[in-house]
Structure formats: structure tokens, C-alpha cells
Amino acid sequence: MEEEQGYIVEITPEGELFYLQLLEYLYTHNSIRIADQKSDEILDMAMSLNKQPYRGKKEAKLAILGKDHRFLVYRYTPRKTIKIIYFIEEPDKKVYVTDFFPTEKDDGEIKERG
């Protein structure tokens, strides 16, 4: 019995920029060890979309773009989370991660960053 092939996960150029901004914040406000751990966990969560990419909730604020954006939530403190925002291109079996959005920012910025 053949195992079903997973999806390919790609981080868009904009997604990479937002990830680098997130890293800057993590390394400024945490020890190197903690920042390393959190950055690895966030990236691992994004890459885990290669299996079951539809598990994320739909991001209503990006519905206007017509790409059916979804998100996963990474909790990095008891009160702070990161939305890993992505969309799926089913014909190509690809997941495109477009943003690593800190939820303490104004939610209206999601549209501007989308």
C-alpha cells in the first residue's frame, strides 16, 4: 500500500520578511536559548502544514483576496500568540505561508499585510 504524498510548504518572500521581523522581536525580548526554541517551534508548526493543511481556521479578514487564507495559532506566552497565515493551492499540492502575525498588533493590519 502506497503512502499518500504530503503537501509542499513554501514561505513566500513576504512571509520570510515577517518571520525575520518576528525573530528580531523574539531575540530582543527573550534569552537566546528561549528565542531559539520559540523560533524553531514556530517554523516547525508552519512546516507541519505538509500534513493536514486544512486543519487551520479560515482568516475572515483576508477573504477579500479570494485565496481562502487559513491560520494556525502559536502561543508564545500565556497572553501572546502568533497567527501563521497561509493558503493552499490544491492542484499543485502546495501550501504558501504568507505571514507570521503577532496578534497583539492591530488586527486591521492583517489586510494590509495580506
Phi, psi and omega per residue, in radians:
M1 nan 2.251 -3.094
E2 -1.485 2.425 3.123
E3 -1.403 2.410 -3.141
E4 -1.190 2.363 -3.135
Q5 -1.299 2.480 3.128
G6 -1.433 -3.053 3.108
Y7 -1.561 2.729 3.021
I8 -1.632 2.269 3.128
V9 -1.813 2.180 3.089
E10 -2.172 2.429 3.027
I11 -1.705 2.173 -3.121
T12 -1.175 2.833 3.082
P13 -0.970 -0.690 3.094
E14 -1.156 -0.705 3.101
G15 -1.061 -0.687 3.095
E16 -1.107 -0.734 3.114
L17 -1.061 -0.807 3.138
F18 -1.150 -0.600 3.084
Y19 -1.154 -0.741 3.113
L20 -1.113 -0.672 3.067
Q21 -1.114 -0.687 3.097
L22 -1.121 -0.743 3.109
L23 -1.053 -0.736 3.119
E24 -1.002 -0.771 3.104
Y25 -1.109 -0.827 -3.099
L26 -1.066 -0.749 -3.107
Y27 -1.316 -0.364 3.083
T28 -1.380 -0.591 -3.008
H29 -1.887 0.092 -3.130
N30 -2.434 2.888 3.009
S31 -1.180 2.818 3.134
I32 -1.045 -0.731 -3.127
R33 -1.070 -0.826 -3.131
I34 -1.172 -0.756 3.127
A35 -1.089 -0.726 3.074
D36 -1.027 -0.801 -3.110
Q37 -1.103 -0.848 -3.110
K38 -1.139 -0.722 -3.136
S39 -1.130 -0.685 3.086
D40 -1.122 -0.746 -3.129
E41 -1.125 -0.702 3.132
I42 -1.135 -0.796 3.126
L43 -1.149 -0.695 3.088
D44 -1.067 -0.707 3.128
M45 -1.111 -0.744 3.115
A46 -1.089 -0.789 -3.114
M47 -1.207 -0.386 3.121
S48 -1.203 -0.145 3.093
L49 -1.190 -0.127 3.084
N50 -1.127 -0.342 3.044
K51 -2.101 2.286 3.107
Q52 0.964 1.009 -3.131
P53 -1.174 -0.316 -3.113
Y54 -1.421 0.045 -3.112
R55 -1.259 -0.343 3.133
G56 -1.300 2.672 3.084
K57 -1.341 2.675 3.096
K58 -1.285 2.439 3.113
E59 -1.641 1.736 -3.066
A60 -1.052 -0.577 -3.086
K61 -1.185 -0.271 3.116
L62 -1.905 0.161 -3.117
A63 -1.017 -0.563 -3.122
I64 -1.050 -0.421 -3.138
L65 -1.334 -0.284 3.069
G66 1.262 0.319 -3.128
K67 -1.843 0.033 3.111
D68 1.035 0.816 -3.141
H69 -0.989 2.545 3.102
R70 -2.281 2.997 3.084
F71 -2.612 2.660 2.944
L72 -1.962 2.687 -3.139
V73 -1.981 2.210 3.032
Y74 -1.901 2.136 -3.139
R75 -1.640 1.983 -3.112
Y76 -1.828 -0.180 2.896
T77 -2.527 2.990 3.104
P78 -1.024 -0.441 -3.089
R79 -2.001 -0.139 -3.053
K80 -2.069 2.412 -3.141
T81 -2.361 2.836 3.049
I82 -2.081 2.313 2.991
K83 -1.635 2.142 3.016
I84 -1.630 1.861 -3.013
I85 -1.748 2.388 -3.055
Y86 -2.716 2.914 2.973
F87 -2.391 2.831 -3.039
I88 -2.024 2.313 2.991
E89 -1.852 1.668 -3.009
E90 -1.065 -0.768 -3.101
P91 -1.014 -0.607 -3.118
D92 -1.644 -0.072 -3.087
K93 0.973 0.815 3.138
K94 -2.133 2.537 3.038
V95 -2.028 2.210 3.135
Y96 -1.910 1.992 3.094
V97 -1.499 2.115 -3.026
T98 -1.893 -0.288 -3.071
D99 -2.797 2.640 2.979
F100 -2.159 1.577 -2.925
F101 -1.736 2.020 3.060
P102 -1.218 2.123 -3.023
T103 -1.262 -0.174 3.062
E104 -1.324 -0.204 3.039
K105 -1.311 2.885 3.094
D106 -1.096 2.142 -3.114
D107 -1.028 -0.415 3.103
G108 -1.130 -0.388 3.131
E109 -1.199 -0.352 3.139
I110 -0.978 -0.770 -3.134
K111 -1.072 -0.723 -3.118
E112 -1.182 -0.565 -3.088
R113 -1.505 -0.336 -3.081
G114 -1.180 nan nan
